[in-house]
Amino acid sequence: MRVSGTADVVTMLQALAEPTRWRTVVLLSAAPRRAGELAAVLRVTAPTMSKHLRMLLEAGLVVDERPLADARARVFRLRQDALDALRARLDQLEASDTTGDRHPGA
């Protein structure tokens, strides 16, 4: 995945800024999981978990897969390529500051 525009970066960062979604990404970084498992661990309702997963899907940070054994089940996994692309974009931003002077409000 290539994070090319500012909108892509902003969408990803907005998705990650919400604490439940951040914790979801942390859990998915360890292993793929079903929505019900995530909801139980995070102590949120199924509809709330669904909303958070939808936002992460739309941001391109996770994908859902349907196992062949049970096509009704959805297993969510982290898109490492999306995180790598986001990291690269942030690295570019840091490298573009050639003066060594940080402008937090800019």
Backbone as a printed PyTorch tensor [residue, N CA C, xyz], in Angstrom:
tensor([[[  0.8480,  -1.1830,   0.0000],
         [  0.0000,   0.0000,   0.0000],
         [  0.8820,   1.2310,   0.0000]],

        [[  0.5070,   2.1910,  -0.7810],
         [  1.2400,   3.4470,  -0.8530],
         [  0.3770,   4.5400,  -0.2420]],

        [[  0.9240,   5.2490,   0.7240],
         [  0.2380,   6.3820,   1.3210],
         [  0.7590,   7.5990,   0.5900]],

        [[ -0.0290,   8.0920,  -0.3560],
         [  0.4870,   9.1350,  -1.2220],
         [  0.0610,  10.5310,  -0.8020]],

        [[ -1.1740,  10.6870,  -0.4480],
         [ -1.6600,  12.0310,  -0.1910],
         [ -1.8550,  12.3330,   1.2800]],

        [[ -1.9980,  13.6120,   1.5370],
         [ -2.2500,  14.0660,   2.8980],
         [ -3.5340,  13.4550,   3.4340]],

        [[ -4.5410,  13.3110,   2.5890],
         [ -5.8210,  12.7480,   3.0410],
         [ -5.6410,  11.3260,   3.5550]],

        [[ -4.8070,  10.5340,   2.8790],
         [ -4.5470,   9.1620,   3.3300],
         [ -3.9220,   9.1550,   4.7170]],

        [[ -2.9330,   9.9970,   4.9060],
         [ -2.2380,  10.0720,   6.1810],
         [ -3.1980,  10.5310,   7.2690]],

        [[ -3.9610,  11.5630,   6.9830],
         [ -4.9020,  12.1020,   7.9710],
         [ -5.9400,  11.0500,   8.3410]],

        [[ -6.4630,  10.3400,   7.3630],
         [ -7.4600,   9.3050,   7.6300],
         [ -6.8910,   8.2250,   8.5350]],

        [[ -5.6860,   7.7780,   8.2520],
         [ -5.0540,   6.7530,   9.0810],
         [ -4.7920,   7.2570,  10.4980]],

        [[ -4.2650,   8.4640,  10.6080],
         [ -3.9590,   9.0030,  11.9310],
         [ -5.2320,   9.2510,  12.7410]],

        [[ -6.2920,   9.7030,  12.0820],
         [ -7.5630,   9.8890,  12.7820],
         [ -8.0880,   8.5530,  13.2950]],

        [[ -7.9590,   7.5270,  12.4850],
         [ -8.4210,   6.2020,  12.9060],
         [ -7.6130,   5.7100,  14.1010]],

        [[ -6.3180,   5.9420,  14.0820],
         [ -5.4470,   5.4740,  15.1610],
         [ -5.5610,   6.3260,  16.4230]],

        [[ -6.0650,   7.5400,  16.2960],
         [ -6.1290,   8.4560,  17.4370],
         [ -7.1820,   8.0560,  18.4680]],

        [[ -8.1600,   7.2900,  18.0610],
         [ -9.2220,   6.8810,  18.9910],
         [ -8.7090,   5.7050,  19.8160]],

        [[ -8.7760,   5.7730,  21.1600],
         [ -8.1620,   4.7470,  22.0120],
         [ -8.6090,   3.3050,  21.7500]],

        [[ -9.8740,   3.0760,  21.5130],
         [-10.3250,   1.6970,  21.2560],
         [ -9.7690,   1.1790,  19.9470]],

        [[ -9.7250,   2.0300,  18.9450],
         [ -9.1580,   1.5950,  17.6620],
         [ -7.6570,   1.3650,  17.7950]],

        [[ -6.9810,   2.2070,  18.5660],
         [ -5.5470,   2.0000,  18.7990],
         [ -5.3150,   0.6470,  19.4670]],

        [[ -6.0960,   0.3470,  20.5040],
         [ -5.9340,  -0.9270,  21.2090],
         [ -6.2830,  -2.0960,  20.2860]],

        [[ -7.2340,  -1.8960,  19.3860],
         [ -7.5790,  -2.9320,  18.4070],
         [ -6.3780,  -3.2260,  17.5130]],

        [[ -5.7280,  -2.1870,  17.0360],
         [ -4.5490,  -2.3530,  16.1780],
         [ -3.4290,  -3.0510,  16.9500]],

        [[ -3.2560,  -2.6970,  18.2070],
         [ -2.2320,  -3.3570,  19.0290],
         [ -2.5360,  -4.8510,  19.1420]],

        [[ -3.7970,  -5.1950,  19.3970],
         [ -4.1750,  -6.6120,  19.4870],
         [ -3.9590,  -7.3310,  18.1600]],

        [[ -4.3280,  -6.6770,  17.0620],
         [ -4.1780,  -7.3020,  15.7490],
         [ -2.7180,  -7.4080,  15.3290]],

        [[ -1.8580,  -6.6070,  15.9320],
         [ -0.4350,  -6.7090,  15.5950],
         [  0.1540,  -8.0230,  16.1190]],

        [[ -0.4970,  -8.5980,  17.1150],
         [ -0.0320,  -9.8740,  17.6670],
         [ -0.5660, -11.0550,  16.8730]],

        [[ -1.8270, -10.9600,  16.4180],
         [ -2.4400, -12.0700,  15.6840],
         [ -3.7940, -11.6370,  15.1300]],

        [[ -4.2070, -12.2180,  14.0050],
         [ -5.5540, -11.9520,  13.4880],
         [ -6.6070, -12.4240,  14.4980]],

        [[ -7.7460, -11.7450,  14.5130],
         [ -8.8110, -12.0930,  15.4570],
         [-10.1790, -11.8330,  14.8470]],

        [[-11.1630, -12.5130,  15.4040],
         [-12.5590, -12.2550,  15.0380],
         [-13.0610, -11.0520,  15.8130]],

        [[-14.0970, -10.4260,  15.2810],
         [-14.6620,  -9.2400,  15.9210],
         [-15.1310,  -9.5420,  17.3370]],

        [[-15.7390, -10.6950,  17.5380],
         [-16.2250, -11.0580,  18.8650],
         [-15.1040, -11.1700,  19.8830]],

        [[-13.9860, -11.7160,  19.4580],
         [-12.8200, -11.8130,  20.3500],
         [-12.3280, -10.4220,  20.7310]],

        [[-12.2340,  -9.5570,  19.7390],
         [-11.7700,  -8.2000,  19.9940],
         [-12.7160,  -7.4780,  20.9510]],

        [[-14.0150,  -7.6080,  20.7040],
         [-15.0060,  -6.9530,  21.5670],
         [-14.8860,  -7.4390,  23.0020]],

        [[-14.6990,  -8.7380,  23.1770],
         [-14.5960,  -9.2980,  24.5260],
         [-13.3530,  -8.7760,  25.2490]],

        [[-12.2260,  -8.7900,  24.5680],
         [-10.9850,  -8.3350,  25.1880],
         [-11.0570,  -6.8390,  25.5130]],

        [[-11.6330,  -6.0760,  24.6110],
         [-11.7000,  -4.6240,  24.7880],
         [-12.9090,  -4.1800,  25.6150]],

        [[-13.7640,  -5.1280,  25.9500],
         [-14.9590,  -4.8620,  26.7680],
         [-15.8650,  -3.8020,  26.1550]],

        [[-16.1670,  -4.0220,  24.8700],
         [-17.1260,  -3.1680,  24.1650],
         [-18.2020,  -4.0510,  23.5620]],

        [[-19.3230,  -3.4570,  23.2070],
         [-20.4090,  -4.2180,  22.5980],
         [-20.0590,  -4.5770,  21.1600]],

        [[-20.7640,  -5.5570,  20.6380],
         [-20.5480,  -5.9670,  19.2450],
         [-20.7910,  -4.8120,  18.2730]],

        [[-21.8770,  -4.0360,  18.4280],
         [-22.0760,  -2.9120,  17.5020],
         [-20.9610,  -1.8640,  17.5860]],

        [[-20.4570,  -1.6260,  18.7830],
         [-19.3560,  -0.6660,  18.9410],
         [-18.1010,  -1.1860,  18.2560]],

        [[-17.8090,  -2.4630,  18.4410],
         [-16.6290,  -3.0590,  17.8020],
         [-16.7760,  -3.0020,  16.2930]],

        [[-17.9650,  -3.2770,  15.8090],
         [-18.2260,  -3.2260,  14.3710],
         [-17.9350,  -1.8350,  13.8160]],

        [[-18.3630,  -0.8090,  14.5320],
         [-18.1170,   0.5710,  14.1050],
         [-16.6170,   0.8540,  14.0330]],

        [[-15.8890,   0.4320,  15.0590],
         [-14.4500,   0.6780,  15.0740],
         [-13.7350,  -0.0920,  13.9650]],

        [[-14.1240,  -1.3210,  13.7370],
         [-13.5090,  -2.1150,  12.6720],
         [-13.8130,  -1.5200,  11.3070]],

        [[-15.0200,  -1.0120,  11.1270],
         [-15.3770,  -0.3730,   9.8540],
         [-14.4730,   0.8330,   9.6030]],

        [[-14.2220,   1.6200,  10.6360],
         [-13.3470,   2.7900,  10.4810],
         [-11.9130,   2.3640,  10.1310]],

        [[-11.4310,   1.3060,  10.7670],
         [-10.0870,   0.8110,  10.4680],
         [-10.0070,   0.2260,   9.0630]],

        [[-11.0770,  -0.4360,   8.6340],
         [-11.1390,  -0.9580,   7.2620],
         [-11.1020,   0.1910,   6.2560]],

        [[-11.9320,   1.2110,   6.4960],
         [-12.0080,   2.3530,   5.5820],
         [-10.6890,   3.1220,   5.5240]],

        [[ -9.9620,   3.1320,   6.6340],
         [ -8.6650,   3.8070,   6.6670],
         [ -7.5730,   2.9670,   6.0030]],

        [[ -7.8870,   1.7130,   5.7010],
         [ -6.9170,   0.8410,   5.0480],
         [ -5.9340,   0.1910,   6.0030]],

        [[ -6.2260,   0.2390,   7.2990],
         [ -5.3000,  -0.3030,   8.2910],
         [ -5.5100,  -1.7800,   8.5800]],

        [[ -6.6980,  -2.2890,   8.3300],
         [ -6.9840,  -3.7110,   8.5380],
         [ -7.7150,  -4.2610,   7.3170]],

        [[ -7.7000,  -5.5710,   7.1990],
         [ -8.4950,  -6.2730,   6.1900],
         [ -9.2650,  -7.3670,   6.9020]],

        [[-10.3600,  -7.7670,   6.2880],
         [-11.1070,  -8.8900,   6.8450],
         [-11.0910, -10.0310,   5.8450]],

        [[-10.9800, -11.2190,   6.3830],
         [-10.9330, -12.4180,   5.5560],
         [-11.9930, -13.3740,   6.0560]],

        [[-12.4870, -14.1860,   5.1620],
         [-13.4740, -15.1940,   5.5210],
         [-12.8280, -16.5670,   5.3590]],

        [[-12.6570, -17.2760,   6.4770],
         [-12.0500, -18.6100,   6.3910],
         [-12.9070, -19.5480,   5.5480]],

        [[-12.2800, -20.4260,   4.7980],
         [-13.0080, -21.3720,   3.9560],
         [-13.9200, -22.2790,   4.7780]],

        [[-13.5030, -22.6040,   5.9750],
         [-14.2740, -23.5130,   6.8200],
         [-15.5850, -22.8970,   7.2880]],

        [[-15.6460, -21.5690,   7.3950],
         [-16.8570, -20.8940,   7.8630],
         [-16.9500, -19.5360,   7.1810]],

        [[-17.6350, -19.4920,   6.0660],
         [-17.7200, -18.2710,   5.2590],
         [-18.4640, -17.1550,   5.9760]],

        [[-19.2070, -17.4710,   7.0240],
         [-19.9180, -16.4290,   7.7740],
         [-18.9810, -15.6770,   8.7140]],

        [[-17.9250, -16.3150,   9.1260],
         [-16.9870, -15.7040,  10.0690],
         [-16.0790, -14.7130,   9.3400]],

        [[-15.7390, -13.6610,  10.0270],
         [-14.7840, -12.6930,   9.4880],
         [-13.6170, -12.5930,  10.4590]],

        [[-12.4470, -12.7630,   9.9240],
         [-11.2310, -12.6440,  10.7250],
         [-10.5200, -11.3810,  10.2660]],

        [[-10.1880, -10.5320,  11.2180],
         [ -9.5430,  -9.2640,  10.9090],
         [ -8.0500,  -9.3780,  11.1710]],

        [[ -7.2840,  -8.7910,  10.2580],
         [ -5.8440,  -8.7740,  10.4550],
         [ -5.3100,  -7.4060,  10.0640]],

        [[ -4.2150,  -7.0710,  10.6910],
         [ -3.5540,  -5.7980,  10.4560],
         [ -2.8780,  -5.8040,   9.0910]],

        [[ -2.9570,  -4.7000,   8.4000],
         [ -2.2470,  -4.5490,   7.1280],
         [ -0.8850,  -3.9350,   7.4180]],

        [[  0.0990,  -4.7910,   7.5420],
         [  1.4490,  -4.3100,   7.8370],
         [  1.9480,  -3.3670,   6.7580]],

        [[  1.5530,  -3.6220,   5.5100],
         [  1.9830,  -2.7420,   4.4300],
         [  1.4590,  -1.3230,   4.6160]],

        [[  0.2610,  -1.1890,   5.1860],
         [ -0.3020,   0.1400,   5.4380],
         [  0.4920,   0.8620,   6.5210]],

        [[  0.8410,   0.1380,   7.5780],
         [  1.6450,   0.7530,   8.6380],
         [  3.0330,   1.1190,   8.1340]],

        [[  3.6180,   0.2640,   7.3080],
         [  4.9330,   0.5560,   6.7320],
         [  4.8690,   1.8100,   5.8580]],

        [[  3.8040,   1.9330,   5.0740],
         [  3.6490,   3.0960,   4.2030],
         [  3.4470,   4.3680,   5.0230]],

        [[  2.6690,   4.2660,   6.0910],
         [  2.4620,   5.4160,   6.9720],
         [  3.7830,   5.8140,   7.6330]],

        [[  4.5180,   4.8350,   8.1080],
         [  5.8210,   5.0980,   8.7300],
         [  6.7450,   5.7920,   7.7280]],

        [[  6.7760,   5.3270,   6.4920],
         [  7.6340,   5.9270,   5.4670],
         [  7.2440,   7.3780,   5.2140]],

        [[  5.9370,   7.6270,   5.1840],
         [  5.4530,   8.9950,   4.9550],
         [  5.8650,   9.9190,   6.1060]],

        [[  5.7650,   9.4090,   7.3360],
         [  6.1720,  10.2070,   8.4970],
         [  7.6830,  10.4220,   8.5050]],

        [[  8.4310,   9.4060,   8.0740],
         [  9.8840,   9.5540,   7.9580],
         [ 10.2420,  10.6310,   6.9420]],

        [[  9.4920,  10.6910,   5.8380],
         [  9.7210,  11.7280,   4.8280],
         [  9.4960,  13.1110,   5.4210]],

        [[  8.4530,  13.2190,   6.2130],
         [  8.1350,  14.4950,   6.8480],
         [  9.2740,  14.9350,   7.7650]],

        [[  9.7640,  13.9940,   8.5400],
         [ 10.8620,  14.3020,   9.4470],
         [ 12.1260,  14.6780,   8.6600]],

        [[ 12.4050,  13.9550,   7.5980],
         [ 13.6040,  14.2070,   6.7980],
         [ 13.5150,  15.5320,   6.0420]],

        [[ 12.3190,  16.0110,   5.7740],
         [ 12.1640,  17.2520,   5.0050],
         [ 12.5400,  18.4780,   5.8090]],

        [[ 12.6510,  18.3440,   7.1180],
         [ 13.0690,  19.4570,   7.9580],
         [ 14.5950,  19.5010,   7.9700]],

        [[ 15.1700,  20.1920,   6.9990],
         [ 16.6250,  20.2190,   6.8570],
         [ 17.2850,  21.2180,   7.7840]],

        [[ 16.5100,  22.1170,   8.3780],
         [ 17.1080,  23.1390,   9.2550],
         [ 17.3500,  22.5970,  10.6430]],

        [[ 16.7170,  21.5060,  10.9820],
         [ 16.8340,  20.9720,  12.3380],
         [ 15.9240,  21.7060,  13.3080]],

        [[ 15.1790,  22.6750,  12.7970],
         [ 14.2750,  23.4800,  13.6050],
         [ 12.8660,  22.9160,  13.4790]],

        [[ 12.3050,  22.5090,  14.5600],
         [ 10.9570,  21.9360,  14.5480],
         [  9.9200,  23.0290,  14.7210]],

        [[  8.8680,  22.9540,  13.9640],
         [  7.7930,  23.9350,  14.0240],
         [  6.5140,  23.2360,  14.4360]],

        [[  6.2590,  23.0730,  15.7550],
         [  5.1120,  22.2980,  16.2000],
         [  3.7740,  22.8650,  15.7550]],

        [[  3.6760,  24.1480,  15.5430],
         [  2.3920,  24.7310,  15.1680],
         [  2.1830,  24.8220,  13.6740]],

        [[  3.1670,  24.4610,  12.9040],
         [  3.0680,  24.6190,  11.4480],
         [  2.3300,  23.4940,  10.8000]]])
